[in-house]
Every structure is written in structure tokens, then in C-alpha cells.
């Protein structure tokens, strides 16, 4: 960025993320109230709805964590301004928070996953998977996931902050040496964890593209969210010094690539299952293309692929901060409906539940409840460090004097 000759945008104050903390508090209170009502209506409904809220925000958390690993591995110029945003959204503190918020899922295992029912009639297919799908091993795997992610995120963030103070370039080399193998481990663990958390809801069904699809979800959500935060504060210090058409085009191109991957993997999974026409596989789409779910699916395809694809195809959209901001916001918001379409139909097989897309009060409550905690922690973490990594030599020379 130091070699790009772009005039900085006029400053309109300093970026202050403390304003997000009350927003998170309001979301938490409203979501907690709605979730309490859902719990009163039935434990099964509460825990099933809670999984939806947890999955959405966990996708964002792992997306931020994965992009931190990517940044330190390839040392891309485009990712420098968003590094602190991703560290706040996928750092050790956020991962610990999400680990605590995972507790209701563990407490509600029997209400969410039917493979935990020890009194169910004999099922040959489930018995064949019993070595993997059992309570003890499931909980053990969760401990391994969280431990690896938290330790890695803590080491990388600590090293990055230390280099801000010492300017020791060996720290960057250490981060690369840690991040490169960690990405491979991360991709493997992501495949397994999303199989545990989402695919095993419908234990008879499986997809070989599941892990890759969820990697795209994470990357797309992390990119879109980081872009929204970055460009919302485009005219505030210190981001006004680094916002320029080159950076916005790079961010737009990355979101374009992930949008293309989402479309490719989604249609590939559908075509593979459609052509095989096996009962244990086709039920997944039967539940998601019946009655109003069909309309929701069409909405998701339209606004997850076709609209962002056409918008991000235009260079002018990517070159302007305002238009890219709106596009990124669209991509992120549509993920709510997309994740709901993935998770909720598994719990709504009855005719009555299919009306209005099967939305329950607990679905809204869990999204706000987990999201309120997430936003508050995110804002708190972002306020603790410089908003830009001062050690990066590609930042403009004026950045250090603009941040505390």
C-alpha cells in the first residue's frame, strides 16, 4: 500500500467500535427473551432453534479465523486492512466465547440429534456409523476442535501485536510457519466439525462435498463481514488512509471468487444426488423443496449467486467503496436465509411446521441471542488494539501517528 499513489479520503472522525457494544446488549436482551419463550413452548424446539443461531455465528467465527491463517500464510496486500477485524472475529477470545455458547448444544444433544436415542428401533445404517456417532466421542471431538483453534489463534494474535511494538520481522516468519500447516489442519477439522454439527442432524444422509461447501460459507461470510466493517468506516481514521480502488477491487474479486465457488459446489451437490436418485440422499432435497421451502430455496439461489455474481462482475461496483459495501452487506444478510435453509428443514417435517418457511420464535431468538454476545465481544476485542497492523511495511507512513 505504501507504493500505491492514492490520496487518502477526508477524515470524518476516528473509527469507534464501542458503539456496537450497546447494540450487542440489545440483541442479547431481545434474543434472550424470545429464546425463553421458545423454551417455555418446548425444550426440543428451543434446542433445535438454538443450533441454527449457533451455526450462523460459528460460520462467521471460523471464517474470520481461517482468513487470519490465510493472511499470515500468503501475506497478501489486500488482507492487511482487515486483519484486525478478522482477529477480533476469529481470535482466541471469540473462540472461547463460542465454545461456551456451544454448551446448550451439548445439553440438548438428545433433542437435536436422533442418533443419540438409545431406545430407538434398530437401524442398520446408524449402527454402522455408531463408532463415530456416539455421545462420548462426539464431546471428545469438540474438545479437540476448540483447543487447537484457540491455541493457534492466541499465538498468532500475540505475535502480531508483539511485532507492532518490536518491529521484529522474525515474528512474521514465525506466523507463516505456524499458519501454513494450520490451514491444512483447519480444512480437515472444518470438514469434520460441520459433519458433526449439521450433517449428522440427518444421519442417514451424506454428501462428499459438505466440507468444501462449508469452507466456502465461512470464507464468504468472513470476507463480506470484514468488508462491511472496513468500508462502513471508510472515511474514518485510520481506514481512510488505506481505502482505495485497488483494495476494494481485490476484496470484490475475492468475494466474486467465493460466490462462484458457492454456486459451483451447490449445483454440483444437487446434480450428483439427483442423478444417483438414492432414497437416503434425495430426502435431503425433498424436505427442502416442499411447499414454502421451495420459495425460500429460490430466494437463496437468486440472492446468493445471481445477484452478487452480476454485481461483482462490474468493475465499477468493486472500485467504489459505497457500492461494494452494499454488495457485501447483501451477501452477508442473505447468509441468514441460506443457513436457515440448510439447518431448519431437518426439524420441520410436519405439514403444520412448513407454513411461513417453518420459522419459529426460537429461530429469531437464537440468532439475536448468540449474535448479541458475538457483536459485544467483537467490539470489545477490536477496541483493544490498533485498528491496523502497524508492523506491516506496506501501510502508508502516516498510519502510526493516527492510531493509538
N, C-alpha and C positions, 0 to 999 in steps of 0.2 A: 504494500500500500504506500510505502514511502516513495516509490518511483512512479506512482500514478499522479499526474498533474491535474487534480480536480480541486476547485475551490470548495472549502468547507461550507456547509449550509449555515445560514444565520442562526445563532443560538437563541433558543426561547426558554431559557432556564436550564436547570440541571435535572436529569432523569431521577425521579424519586419513586421507588417501588414500595415505599412504606404505605402508600395509599391503597395498595392491594390487600393489606392485612385486614382492614375492616370489611372489605368485600368478601374475603375468605370467611370471616367470622359470621357474616350474614348468611352466606351459603351454608355454613355449618349448622347454624340455628334452624334455618328453614328445612334443610335436609334431615336434620335430626328429628324434627317434629313429624315430618312426613314418614320417616322410617319407623318412628314409634307407633304411628297409626297403622302402618303396614304390619308391624309385629303383633299388634293387637288383633289384626284380622287373621293372623295365622303365621306360625313360625316358618312353615315351608315357603310361603310367599315372601316373607322378609328375607330369608337367606338366599333364595333364588334371585330376587331383585338385587340384593347386595352384591352378588357375584358380577352382575352387569356393570355396576358403578366401579367396582374394584378393577375389572378388566380394562375399562376405558382408561382410567388414570394410570394403571400399571403399564399399559402400552406406551403412554407418553413418557413415563419414567424410564423405561428401558430404551425408548427411542433416544432420549437425551443422553443416557449412559453410553449407548452404542455409538452415538455421534462424537462423544468425547474420545472414545477409543479410536475412532476413525481419524479424528483431527490429529491426535498425537502420533498416529502411525504414518499418515501421508503428509502431515504438516502443510495442509492446503491453505492458501491465502484467503480463500473465500470464507473459511470457517472461523478465522481469527476473531471477528467482531462478536460472534455468537457463542464463543467458548464459555464465558462466564454464565451465560443464560443456561446452557446445557449442563454445566457443572452444578448449578443450583437445582435444576430439574431432575438430574440423574446422579447426584452426588451421594456420598455416604449418609448424610443426614436424611435426605429424602428416601433413600432405600431403607434405612432403619424405620422411618415413619411408615412406609408401605408394608414393611414386614409386620409391624404392629397392627396395621389395618387389615392384614390378611387373617388375623385371629378369628373374626366371625366366620370366615370360610371354613376354617378348621373346625370350629364349633358346630357348624351346620353341614358337615360332610354328608350325614345321612339324609338330609333334606335336599341336597343338591345332586349328589351322585348316587344313582340307583345301584351301582356295583358294591356299595357298602352294606346293602341289605343282606344280612346273613340268613334270613328266613325266606328269601325269595325262592321260587321254584328253580329246579336245576336248569342251568343254561350252559350248554356245551361250549359256546363261543366265549362266554365270560370266564368259564373255568379255565380255558386255555390261556387267558390273559391274567389269571389270578396271581401269578408270580410278580406281576407289575402292579396290578390294580388291587392293592390291599392297604388298609389304613396305616399300618406301621411303616411300610416302605414309602408310601406317599408322603408322610410327615418328614421322614428322614431326608427325602429328596429336597423338600422345601428348605430345610436347614442348610443343605449344601449350596443351593442356589444363592440364598441370601448372604451366606458367609463369603463366598467368592466375589460376588458383586460389591458388597460393602467394603471389603478389604481393598480390592483393586481401585475402587472409586476414591477411597480415602488416601491411598498412596499417591495417586495421580494428582489430586487436588492439592495435597500438601506440597508436592514437588513443584507444581505450577506457582503456588503462592510464594514458596521459598525462592524461586528464581526471580520473581518480581523484586525481591529485596536484595539478593546477592548478585544477580546478573550472571550466575554461573551457567554457562552453556552446556555443561555436562548433565545438568538436570533434564534438558530437552532430550538428550540421547538416552538417558535412563527411562524417560517416559515412553519413548519409542520402543525401547527394548521390552518394556512391560506390556505395552498396548498391542504390539503386533501379534504375539501368541495369544493374548487375552481375547482378541477379536475372534480367533478360531474357536476358542473355548466358549465364548459368548454365543456364537452362532449355534453350536451344539446344544448348549444349555437352554437357549431360547426355544429350539425345536422341541425339547423335552418338556419344558415348563408349560408351554401353551398346549401341548398334548394333554398334560395333566389337568390344567385348569379349565380348558374349554372343550377339547375334543372328547374327553372322557365323560362329559355330560351324556353324550350319546355313544355309549361304549361299544355298540355293535358297528358303528360307522367309523371309517378311517379314510385318510387322504394322504398320499405321499407328498403332496405339495403344501401341506398345512404349515410346516415350519417356515418355508420360504415365504409364504403369503403373510405370515405374522411378522416376519422380518421387515417386509415392505410396509406393513401397517405402522410398525414402530418408527422406521426411518421417515416415513411421510408425516407422521404426527409430530415427531421431533423437529423436522425441518419447518413445517408450517407454523408450529407454535413459536419456535425461535425467531422466525421471520416476522411474525406478528408483533412480538415483544420488541424486537430490534427496530422495525420500521414505525411502530407507534410512537417511538421516542426519537425518530429520525432527526428532528430539529432541536433536540435537547443534548446538552453536553453529557458524556463525551461522544455520543454516537454521531452527532452532526459532523464530526471531523472525519469519519470513515465511510459515511453513506455516499455512494457514488454509483453511476450506471454500471460500472464493471462488477461491483459487488452484487448489486440487485440482479443483474443478468446471470451471474453464477448461481445465486440462490434460486432464481426462477428455473434455470436449467436443471438443477438438482431435483427440484420438485416435479419438473416435467418428466425426468427420467423415472422417478419413483411412481408417478401416475401411470406411465406406460407399463411399468412392471406390474402394478396393481391390475391393470386391465388384462395383461397377458396371462398372469397366473390365475386370475378369477375365471376367465373364459376357458383356460386350459383345464382347470379342475372340473368345470361343468361339462365340457366336451368328453373328457375321459370317463366320467361317471355316466353320462348319457349314453355313450357308445357301448360301455360294458353292460349297462342295464341290469345290475345285480340288486336284488331286493334290499340287502343290508346297506347298500350305498345310496340307492335312489331315494330312500325315505328322507334323507337329509334335505333334498330339494323339494320333495313332496310337502313337507311341513312348512317350507319357506316360499312356496308358490301357490298357496291355497288362500282363497278369499282375499282379505285386505293385505296379507303379507306380500302378495304379488305386486300390489301397488307400491308398497314400501321398497321392494326389491328394484322395481323400475326406477323409482326416485333415486335410490342409491347409485345405480348404474349411470343414470343421467348426470348427476351432480358429483359423482366420484371420478368419472372418467371423461365423458364427452365435453362437459362444460369446462373443466380445468384444462383438458387437452387443447381445446380451441383457444382458450385464453393464453396459456403459456406458450402456444405456438407463435404468438405475435411478439416480435422483438420489442415493440413499444410498450407492451404490458410489463415486460421484465425490466425495461430500462427505467421506468418511472416508479418511484417508491410508493406513491399513493395507490396506483393500480395493482402493483404486486402485493401490497398489504391486503387489499380487498380479496384478491385471489387466494392468498394464503389463509385468510380468515375463513373463506368459503370451504377450502379443503379441510381445515380443522373441524369446523362445525358439522360438516357432513359425516365426519367420522363417528359422531354420536349415533346417528341413524344406522350407519354401516355396522358398528359394533353391536348395536341393539338387534339388528337383523341376524347377526351371527349367533348371538347368545340366547335371546329371549324365546324364539320359536320352540326350542327344546323343552320348555316348561309350559307351553300353551298348546296342547294337543286337543283340548276340548273345544267344541263348537262355540260355547259362550265366550271363551277366552280369546277367540280370534277377532272379535269386533274391535274397532279402533286400533288395529295392529297389536292387540294384546297388551297395551300399555297399562301398567299398574301404578298405583300411588307410590309403591316402594321403589319402582324403577327410577322415577324422578327424584325421590328422596335419597336413594343411594348415590346417584350421580352428583347431587349437591353436597351430600354429607362428606363423601370421600374427596370431592373436588374442593370443598371449603378448607379442609385440612391441607390439601396439596397446595393450594394457592397461598395460604398463610405461611407455610414452611418455605415455599419457593421465594416469596417476597423477603422473608427474613434472611434467607441464605444469600440472596442477591445483594442485600444491603451490607453484608459483612466484608466484602472485598471490592477492589477496583472493578469497575464495570467492563474494563478492557484489560487483557493480559499485557502489562507494561513491558515485560521482558522481550516481547516479540519485536525484532528489528524492522519488521515491515509496517509497523504503525507509524503514523506521522509524528514528527519530532515534537509537536505541540501537545500531544496527548497527555504525557505525565503531569504537566502543570495544570491540567483541567480536572484531574480526578484526585480524590483524597485517598 
